[in-house]
Amino acid sequence: MAIPDSVQCKLFRAQEHFQELQTAAMKFYDANPARIERLPEGSPDEFWGKIVCDAPIPKRIPLIIGDCLQNLRSSLDYLVWELVLAANNTPNHKNMFPICTTPEAFKGQLERHRLDGVPPGAIAEIDALQPYHEGKDADGDVLATIDKLCNTNKHQRILTTVLYGTQAPKDFAVEEIDGQTYAHVSFESILKQGTKIGPFPMVNGPHGYLPKVNNPNFVSFIAFDDWTPQNVDVGHTLSIFIGFVKQFMPKFEKFFV
């Protein structure tokens, strides 16, 4: 049997917010908010620079990100609620989907009755998804990151974003699909590249003494400025989060019969 409608509706709403984010980000990019500014370093005959943003990132963009994350996180809590109902038990306000980076924390959540009424087999599936299984890398786990970002957005402040820009790495490629231009690039390569651009030789030309750029490709995008996904494209990050949750949901279908 399929995952209950309430859970699927939350996932669908997260996807809608993701699409809304894509539209808002594209509108921001179309306004060409970025420019290259020279850095005061290097010799006079070479150019080092960085990409800077002349316009603030619209406030609605981090708000949309927060809404997307909250719906995604809520789908997990809804799942636990539905699992209790499917087992012919009565859910209560203590039920929720725990996300723990240590075994002790998960045990503590069980003692706080987070999974009371959930079938043992489903508890085992939830346990298997816990970030603590990643050991020292638990804080960077997808669910752990979703949880941290959600808690920040819900209880503390609006999530922060920045325009991250750099020289395009060697694995950068551009493809046009249905009239839209898409870039293919490894974010690991982008982060290794760093934000400095250059060096380029300064030469005299028809427009003055300017840098000679052999590779004209530069990349810039709206990135998280919080926690593990810092400096990674917000759209890329959210697509991974949504895909991860959708991928493991079928594991729980057997409990809804």
C-alpha positions in Angstrom: 0.0 0.0 0.0 1.2 3.5 -0.7 2.5 6.0 1.8 -0.5 7.9 3.3 -1.8 11.1 1.6 -0.8 13.3 4.5 2.9 12.4 4.1 2.8 12.7 0.4 1.1 16.1 0.5 3.9 17.4 2.7 6.5 16.1 0.2 4.5 17.6 -2.7 4.4 21.0 -0.9 8.2 20.8 -0.3 8.6 20.2 -4.1 6.3 23.2 -4.9 8.5 25.5 -2.7 11.5 24.1 -4.5 10.1 25.1 -7.8 9.2 28.5 -6.4 12.8 28.9 -5.3 14.1 28.1 -8.8 11.8 30.7 -10.3 12.8 33.4 -7.8 16.5 32.6 -8.1 16.3 32.8 -11.9 14.6 36.2 -11.7 17.5 37.4 -9.5 20.1 36.0 -11.8 18.5 37.6 -14.9 19.1 41.0 -13.2 22.9 40.4 -13.5 23.6 41.2 -9.8 27.2 40.1 -9.9 30.4 41.8 -11.1 34.1 41.1 -10.8 36.1 43.4 -8.5 39.9 43.6 -8.5 41.7 42.6 -5.4 44.6 44.7 -4.1 47.2 42.0 -4.4 49.7 40.6 -6.9 51.9 42.7 -9.2 50.6 45.6 -11.3 51.0 43.4 -14.3 48.6 40.7 -13.2 44.9 40.7 -12.2 43.4 39.0 -9.2 39.7 39.4 -8.5 36.6 38.2 -6.9 32.9 38.1 -7.7 30.9 40.5 -5.7 27.1 41.1 -5.5 25.8 44.7 -6.1 22.2 43.8 -5.1 21.0 42.1 -1.9 19.5 38.6 -2.3 15.7 39.0 -2.1 14.4 38.3 1.4 11.8 36.0 0.0 14.4 33.5 -1.2 15.6 32.3 2.3 11.9 32.4 3.4 11.1 30.0 0.5 14.0 27.8 1.5 12.7 27.7 5.1 9.2 26.7 3.9 10.6 23.9 1.7 12.7 22.5 4.6 9.9 22.7 7.1 7.5 20.8 4.9 10.2 18.2 4.2 10.9 17.8 8.0 7.1 17.7 8.7 6.7 14.8 6.3 8.9 12.7 8.6 6.8 13.5 11.7 3.6 12.8 9.7 5.1 9.5 8.8 5.5 8.5 12.5 2.0 9.7 13.2 0.6 7.5 10.4 2.7 4.5 11.4 1.1 4.7 14.9 -2.4 4.8 13.4 -1.7 2.0 11.0 -0.7 -0.2 14.0 -4.2 0.5 15.5 -2.6 2.6 18.3 -3.3 6.2 19.4 -0.7 8.8 18.6 0.1 11.6 21.0 2.0 14.9 21.1 5.2 13.1 22.0 5.4 11.2 18.7 7.9 12.5 16.2 10.6 11.3 13.8 13.9 11.4 15.8 17.1 12.5 14.1 20.1 11.7 16.2 23.9 11.9 15.7 24.8 9.6 18.5 23.3 6.2 19.7 22.8 7.7 23.1 20.7 10.5 21.7 18.5 8.0 19.8 18.1 5.9 22.9 17.1 9.1 24.8 14.5 9.9 22.1 12.9 6.4 22.6 12.8 7.0 26.3 11.0 10.2 25.6 8.3 8.2 23.8 8.9 9.6 20.4 8.2 6.2 18.7 5.6 4.9 21.1 3.0 2.9 19.1 5.2 2.5 16.1 5.6 -1.2 14.9 9.0 -2.7 15.9 9.9 -3.2 12.2 9.3 0.4 11.4 11.4 1.5 14.4 14.2 -0.6 13.0 13.9 1.2 9.7 13.9 4.6 11.4 17.0 3.5 13.4 18.8 2.5 10.2 18.3 6.0 8.8 19.8 7.7 11.8 22.9 9.9 11.2 24.8 8.3 14.1 25.5 5.4 11.8 27.9 7.7 9.9 30.2 7.9 13.0 32.4 11.0 13.0 30.6 12.2 9.8 27.2 12.2 11.5 26.9 16.0 11.6 27.2 16.1 7.8 24.5 13.5 7.2 21.5 14.6 5.1 18.9 14.1 7.8 21.1 15.8 10.4 21.6 18.8 8.1 17.9 19.0 7.4 17.2 19.0 11.1 19.8 21.6 12.0 18.6 24.0 9.2 15.0 23.5 10.2 15.6 24.2 13.9 17.5 27.3 13.0 14.8 28.5 10.7 11.9 27.6 13.1 13.4 28.7 16.4 16.2 31.2 15.8 16.3 33.2 12.6 15.9 33.3 8.9 18.5 31.1 7.1 21.4 33.1 5.6 22.4 33.0 2.0 25.2 34.6 0.0 26.1 34.9 -3.7 29.1 32.6 -4.1 31.2 33.2 -7.2 34.4 31.8 -8.7 36.3 31.0 -11.8 34.8 28.0 -13.5 36.7 24.8 -12.8 38.0 22.5 -15.5 34.9 20.1 -15.2 32.5 23.0 -16.0 30.3 22.3 -19.0 27.2 24.1 -20.4 24.3 22.4 -22.2 21.1 23.8 -23.7 17.9 21.9 -23.1 14.5 23.1 -24.4 15.9 26.6 -24.8 17.3 26.8 -21.3 21.0 26.8 -20.5 22.1 24.4 -17.8 25.6 24.1 -16.2 27.2 20.8 -15.2 29.8 21.2 -12.5 31.0 19.4 -9.4 30.5 21.6 -6.3 33.5 19.9 -4.8 35.6 21.4 -7.7 34.0 24.8 -7.1 34.9 24.8 -3.4 38.4 23.6 -4.1 38.7 26.4 -6.7 38.0 29.1 -4.0 36.6 32.5 -4.6 39.8 34.2 -6.0 39.8 34.7 -9.7 43.1 34.9 -11.6 45.8 35.6 -12.1 45.3 37.1 -15.5 48.0 39.2 -17.3 47.3 42.9 -17.7 47.7 44.0 -21.3 47.1 47.1 -23.4 44.2 46.8 -25.7 41.6 48.9 -27.6 39.7 49.5 -24.3 42.7 50.3 -22.1 45.0 48.4 -19.8 42.8 45.4 -18.9 43.2 41.7 -17.9 43.6 39.2 -20.7 41.2 36.3 -19.8 41.8 33.0 -21.7 39.0 31.2 -19.9 35.9 33.5 -19.9 33.7 31.2 -17.8 32.8 32.3 -14.3 30.1 30.8 -12.1 28.0 32.4 -9.4 25.0 31.2 -7.5 22.9 31.7 -4.4 24.5 29.5 -1.7 23.8 28.6 1.9 25.8 30.5 4.5 24.8 28.1 7.3 26.1 24.8 8.7 27.2 21.9 6.5 26.0 23.1 3.1 27.8 26.4 3.4 28.8 27.8 0.0 26.8 25.1 -1.9 24.0 26.1 -4.2 20.7 26.2 -2.4 18.8 24.6 -5.3 21.3 21.8 -5.6 21.2 21.2 -1.9 17.4 21.1 -1.6 17.1 18.8 -4.6 19.4 16.3 -2.7 17.4 16.6 0.5 14.0 16.0 -1.3 15.4 13.2 -3.3 16.9 11.5 -0.3 13.6 11.5 1.7 11.6 10.4 -1.4 14.0 7.5 -1.9 13.6 6.0 1.5 9.8 6.5 1.9 9.0 3.2 0.1 10.7 1.3 2.9 7.7 2.1 5.0 4.9 1.1 2.6 4.8 -2.5 4.0 3.5 -1.1 7.3 0.4 0.4 5.6 -1.7 -2.6 4.7 
